[in-house]
Amino acid sequence: MRKLIILAALAASLAVAACNTVEGAGKDVSSAGKAVTDTAQDAK
């Protein structure tokens, strides 16, 4: 029973870390897209 609780806690912590990583990657991609858009607008 104790091992099951430890494994569940470990899985939950990994899931939370993965969500934060994906969210951060999404923000990075979004900011890169905004930079490209701004550069394209400046070139017009």
QUISULDA-V554075 format. One record per pair of residues at least 24 apart in sequence whose ideal C-beta (glycine too) atoms are under 8 Angstrom apart, sorted by the first residue. I is the first residue (numbers start at 1). GAP is how many residues later the second one is. Records with the same first field share a line. If there is no record, write none. Layout:
# QUISULDA-V554075
I->GAP  GAP
This chain:
# QUISULDA-V554075
none
